[in-house]
Amino acid sequence: MTTTTALAPHAPPHPAGLRTWGDDEDESLLVCQAVLDVTHDVKTFTFASPDGHLFHFEPGQFITLRLDVDGTEVLRSYTVSSPPTRPHALSITVKRKPGGVVSPWLHDTVRPGTALRVQPPLGVFSTSRHPSAKYLFLSAGSGITPLMSMTRTLADLGRDADVVFVHSARTPADIIFRRELEALVALHPWLRVEHVVASTGDEPGWSGLVGKLDGALLTAAVPDCADREVFVCGPPPYMDAARTALLAAGLPAARYHQETFSFERLDLEDATGTAVEGSLDAEAVERVADASADLGGGADAPAEAEEGFAVQFTRSGCAIRCGRDETILQAAFRAGLTPPSSCSEGVCGTCKTTLVDGEVDMQHQGGIRPREVTMGKVLLCCSKPLTDVSVEA
C-alpha cells in the first residue's frame, strides 16, 4: 500500500528556514498590514517584512522610523506594542498629538500597503532582562505601550507571574488597550489591572480610581509594591513621582526600572527653565542640546575644548574642537552644527554614525547593538573622544 502526501500549494515555510528581520541590515522596508483605531486619538499600525522575515526583539524595545514628512527627513522612535511571541508581525501604537510633526502624518498617511524605512529594535527596558515572580507595571498615557508588550508576552508564554498593572489616563475614554486589558484579566488570574483617571469625563458610572499617582494612592492600590520588580513609563513628572513614592515605600533602587527616554512626549527644560513639550523637532533639539552643553561647561566650554580633541566630520568637511568631558554631540551643537539626534541619552540611536578614525569612550543606554559597535558605529550623544577623531557625518 502506498500513501502519497502532497503539500498545500501555498504552505508556509518552516520557521527554521526563515531569516530574522534586522539581523543583517541597519535599516530596511516594512509594509503596513493593518491600521486599528484603539481610542479616539490612538491608532495601532501593524507591519510585516516584505521578504517574509520574522521579528525578534525583547518586550519593551523600540524601533526607529525614517520618514519623509512633507519633503523633510525625520527620524522618530516608537516602542513596539506587539509581543515578540507573535514573530510574523510588528506593531506600534501612536497617539495623535495636535500640532505635532510625525504622529499626525502617521495617522493621516499610513494605510495598509504603505512602506516605511525602519531601523531594527533597540533598548534595555525589558522584563526579559529582569525575570521575577512579582511585577508592578506603572504607565501613563502612551507610556503604556512597552508594558503592554510585556503583558502580552507573559500571557502568550503561559507565565504565572503575579502582575499588577496600574495605568493613568485623563479620562476613561483615553485609556489605551482598555478592552484588551479587561479580556486579559478575565483570562489570566495572575493579572490585576487598576486604572487611574484624572476625570470621569463622559462616564459618570466609572468605578475605578480617580486622582493622580502618589504615594498614598500607590500603597493603597498595591500594598506590596516594595516587594515587586517595577517597570515605569510615562511623562518625566509622572516617572519622578512614581520613583519617589516607591523608594519611600521601601522598594530597593535596583528593582526600579524606567524608560529614560519618552518617545511620544518629552517634557524638558532648557537653560532658562522654559518647558519644551512634545516630540522634539530640530529646533527644540538644538535648544536642549545647547542647554546641555551650557550646563556642562558654560562660558568655560570653549577653553575646555581647546584642551580637548579635534573632531572631523567627513561628509560635511566641518572640523570642531571637543572638550575632554563633553560628548561629540554637545560639541557639535556648541559649534552651530545640527547632526541628527533626539534623546541625547544613548537610547534612541538617532545620532548613530561611523567612527572613521580615532577612539571614543561611549557610555550608551541600549541605543546601539553589539554588532554595530563591532562595525565601528558610535552614538554621538554619548561618545567622548579619547583622541582626535573622524566621524562620518
C-alpha positions in Angstrom: 0.0 0.0 0.0 1.4 3.4 -1.0 0.5 6.7 0.6 1.2 9.9 -1.2 1.2 13.2 0.7 1.1 16.5 -1.1 1.9 19.8 0.5 -0.7 22.6 0.1 0.2 24.9 -2.8 0.9 27.8 -0.5 2.2 26.0 2.6 4.3 28.5 4.7 8.0 27.7 5.0 9.3 26.1 8.2 10.4 28.8 10.7 13.9 27.3 10.8 14.3 28.4 7.2 13.2 32.0 7.7 15.6 34.9 8.4 15.1 37.3 11.2 14.5 40.9 10.2 17.3 43.3 11.2 20.0 40.7 11.5 21.9 41.9 8.5 20.6 45.4 7.8 20.8 48.6 9.7 17.6 49.7 8.1 15.1 48.2 5.7 11.5 48.5 4.4 8.5 47.3 6.4 5.0 47.3 4.8 1.9 48.2 6.8 -0.6 45.4 7.0 -3.4 46.9 9.2 -4.4 50.1 11.0 -6.6 49.8 14.1 -8.4 52.6 15.9 -7.6 52.0 19.6 -9.1 55.2 21.1 -10.4 58.4 19.6 -6.8 59.7 19.1 -4.7 56.5 19.2 -4.0 54.1 16.3 -2.1 50.8 16.1 0.0 50.3 12.9 0.9 46.7 12.2 3.8 45.9 9.8 5.4 42.9 8.1 8.6 42.3 6.3 8.0 42.1 2.5 10.6 39.4 2.4 8.8 37.2 5.0 11.4 37.7 7.7 10.5 37.0 11.3 10.8 39.7 14.0 12.9 39.0 17.0 13.1 41.5 19.9 12.6 41.9 23.6 9.3 43.1 25.1 9.8 46.8 25.8 12.2 47.6 23.0 11.6 50.3 20.3 12.1 50.8 16.6 13.1 54.0 14.7 11.2 55.2 11.6 13.0 57.2 8.9 10.2 59.2 7.3 9.8 61.8 4.6 7.3 64.3 6.0 6.4 67.0 3.5 9.9 66.8 1.9 11.8 66.8 5.2 13.6 63.7 6.6 12.5 62.9 10.1 13.6 60.1 12.4 11.3 59.1 15.2 11.4 56.2 17.7 8.3 54.3 18.9 8.1 51.4 21.3 6.9 48.1 19.9 3.5 47.4 21.4 3.2 43.8 20.0 4.9 40.9 21.8 7.9 39.0 20.4 5.8 35.8 20.8 4.0 36.8 17.6 7.0 37.0 15.3 5.3 37.4 11.9 4.2 41.0 12.5 5.3 44.0 14.5 3.1 46.8 15.8 3.5 50.3 17.1 0.7 52.3 18.8 0.7 56.0 18.3 -1.2 58.8 20.0 -2.0 61.7 17.7 -0.6 65.0 19.0 -2.2 68.2 17.7 0.5 70.4 16.2 3.0 67.5 16.1 5.1 66.6 13.1 5.1 62.8 13.0 2.1 61.5 14.7 -0.5 63.4 12.6 1.4 62.4 9.5 1.3 58.7 10.5 -2.4 58.9 11.4 -3.3 60.7 8.1 -0.9 58.9 5.7 -0.1 55.4 6.7 -2.5 52.8 5.3 -2.3 49.1 4.5 0.3 48.8 1.8 2.3 51.8 2.9 6.1 51.0 3.0 8.3 52.7 5.6 12.0 52.6 6.3 12.6 51.2 9.8 15.7 50.6 11.9 15.7 47.3 14.0 14.7 47.1 17.7 16.9 48.5 20.4 16.6 49.2 24.1 17.3 47.6 27.5 13.9 48.4 29.2 12.6 44.8 29.3 11.3 42.2 31.6 13.4 39.7 29.8 16.4 41.3 31.5 14.8 41.2 34.9 12.9 38.0 35.5 10.7 38.0 38.6 7.8 36.2 40.2 6.1 39.5 41.0 5.9 42.6 38.8 4.4 46.0 39.1 3.8 47.9 35.8 3.1 51.6 36.1 2.2 53.7 33.0 0.6 56.9 32.0 -0.8 57.9 28.6 1.0 56.4 25.6 3.7 55.1 28.1 1.5 52.0 28.2 3.0 50.6 25.0 6.1 48.9 26.3 4.3 47.5 29.3 1.5 46.1 27.1 4.2 44.3 25.0 5.5 42.8 28.3 2.0 41.8 29.5 1.1 40.2 26.2 4.4 38.3 26.2 3.8 36.9 29.7 0.2 35.9 28.7 1.4 34.2 25.4 4.1 32.2 27.2 1.7 31.0 29.9 3.7 32.5 32.7 2.1 32.7 36.1 4.0 35.7 37.4 2.0 37.9 39.8 1.4 41.1 37.8 -0.3 44.3 38.9 -0.7 46.9 36.1 -1.6 50.4 37.2 -2.3 52.8 34.3 -3.1 56.5 34.4 -5.2 58.4 31.8 -7.0 61.7 31.5 -10.5 60.1 31.3 -11.9 56.6 30.8 -12.2 57.3 27.1 -8.4 57.9 26.9 -7.5 54.5 28.3 -5.4 52.8 25.7 -6.0 49.0 25.3 -8.8 49.2 27.9 -10.9 46.4 26.4 -8.0 44.1 25.7 -6.8 44.5 29.3 -10.2 43.6 30.6 -10.1 40.5 28.4 -6.7 39.5 29.7 -7.8 39.9 33.3 -10.7 37.7 32.6 -8.5 35.0 31.2 -5.5 35.2 33.5 -5.9 35.2 37.3 -2.3 36.3 37.8 -3.0 39.7 36.3 -4.7 42.6 38.1 -5.3 45.9 36.3 -6.1 49.2 38.0 -6.9 52.3 36.0 -6.5 55.8 37.5 -8.2 58.7 35.7 -7.9 62.5 36.3 -11.6 62.9 35.5 -14.5 60.6 34.8 -15.3 62.5 31.7 -18.5 61.2 30.0 -18.6 58.0 32.1 -20.4 59.0 35.3 -20.6 55.4 36.3 -16.9 55.0 36.5 -15.9 52.6 39.3 -12.1 52.9 39.0 -9.7 55.2 40.8 -9.8 58.9 40.4 -6.9 61.2 41.0 -3.2 61.1 40.3 -0.5 58.7 41.2 1.2 59.5 44.5 2.5 57.6 47.5 -0.9 57.2 49.2 -2.7 56.0 46.1 0.1 53.6 45.1 0.5 51.9 48.5 -3.3 51.7 48.9 -3.7 50.1 45.4 -0.6 47.9 45.7 0.3 47.3 49.4 3.2 45.1 48.5 4.7 47.4 45.8 8.1 47.3 47.6 8.3 43.6 47.0 7.9 43.7 43.3 10.1 44.3 40.2 8.8 47.6 38.9 8.7 49.0 35.4 7.6 52.6 34.8 6.9 54.5 31.6 5.2 57.9 31.1 6.0 61.6 31.1 9.0 62.6 33.2 7.0 64.2 36.0 4.9 61.0 36.3 8.0 58.8 36.5 9.6 61.2 39.1 6.5 60.9 41.3 6.4 57.1 40.9 10.1 56.7 41.8 9.8 59.0 44.8 6.7 57.1 46.1 8.2 53.6 45.5 11.6 54.4 47.2 9.7 56.0 50.1 7.7 52.7 50.4 10.9 50.7 50.7 11.5 49.5 47.1 15.2 48.8 46.6 16.5 51.0 43.8 17.9 48.0 41.9 14.3 46.8 41.3 13.1 50.1 39.8 13.3 50.4 36.0 12.0 53.3 33.9 12.1 54.1 30.2 14.6 57.0 30.5 13.6 58.5 27.1 9.9 59.1 26.4 9.5 58.7 22.7 5.9 60.0 22.4 6.3 63.0 24.7 9.3 64.8 26.1 9.0 67.4 28.9 12.4 69.0 29.1 13.6 72.3 30.4 16.0 74.5 28.6 18.6 76.6 30.3 16.1 79.3 31.0 13.7 76.9 32.8 11.1 77.0 30.0 9.4 73.7 29.3 9.9 72.2 25.8 6.9 69.9 25.3 6.0 67.4 22.6 8.1 65.3 20.3 11.3 67.3 19.6 11.7 68.9 16.3 15.1 70.0 15.1 14.8 73.5 16.7 13.8 72.0 20.0 16.7 69.5 19.9 19.1 72.4 19.2 17.8 74.3 22.3 18.0 71.3 24.6 21.5 70.3 23.3 22.7 73.9 23.7 21.3 74.0 27.2 23.0 70.7 28.0 26.3 71.9 26.6 26.0 75.2 28.5 25.2 73.4 31.8 28.1 71.1 31.2 30.7 73.7 30.5 29.1 77.2 30.4 31.4 80.1 29.5 34.4 77.8 30.0 33.4 75.3 27.3 35.4 76.8 24.5 38.6 76.9 26.7 38.0 73.3 27.7 37.5 72.4 24.0 40.9 73.9 23.2 42.4 71.4 25.7 40.4 68.6 24.2 40.5 66.9 20.8 39.8 67.6 17.2 36.7 66.2 15.6 36.4 65.9 11.8 33.1 65.4 10.1 34.0 63.6 6.9 30.8 64.1 4.9 30.3 67.8 5.6 34.0 68.7 5.9 33.5 70.5 9.2 36.1 70.4 11.9 35.5 71.3 15.6 37.1 71.0 19.0 35.6 68.8 21.6 36.4 69.1 25.3 37.6 66.2 27.3 34.4 66.0 29.3 31.8 66.7 26.6 30.2 64.5 24.1 30.7 64.9 20.3 27.1 65.9 20.0 27.4 68.6 22.7 30.5 70.0 20.9 28.7 69.9 17.6 25.7 71.9 18.8 28.0 74.3 20.6 29.8 74.9 17.2 26.5 75.5 15.5 26.2 72.2 13.7 22.9 70.1 13.8 23.6 66.4 13.2 20.6 64.2 13.5 19.8 63.5 17.2 16.8 63.1 19.5 17.2 61.7 23.0 20.7 62.8 23.9 20.9 59.9 26.3 22.3 57.0 24.2 18.8 55.4 24.0 17.2 56.1 20.7 20.1 55.6 18.2 19.1 58.6 16.1 22.7 60.0 16.2 24.3 56.8 15.2 27.2 57.2 12.7 30.5 55.5 11.8 33.8 56.2 13.6 36.2 56.6 10.8 39.4 57.2 12.8 40.4 57.6 16.5 39.0 56.3 19.8 36.0 57.3 21.9 34.5 56.4 25.3 30.9 55.5 24.5 28.5 55.0 27.5 25.2 54.2 25.9 21.8 53.0 27.2 21.0 50.4 24.7 20.7 52.6 21.6 23.2 50.6 19.6 23.7 46.9 19.0 26.9 44.9 19.8 27.2 44.0 16.1 27.1 47.7 15.2 29.8 48.6 17.7 32.0 45.9 16.2 31.4 47.5 12.8 32.7 50.8 14.1 29.4 52.5 14.8 29.1 55.1 17.6 26.4 57.3 19.1 27.5 60.9 19.1 25.3 61.9 22.1 27.2 59.6 24.5 30.7 59.4 22.9 33.6 61.4 24.4 36.8 61.5 22.3 39.9 59.9 23.8 42.0 61.0 20.8 41.5 63.2 17.7 38.6 61.5 15.8 36.9 61.5 12.4 33.2 60.6 12.1 31.0 60.0 9.1 28.6 63.0 9.4 
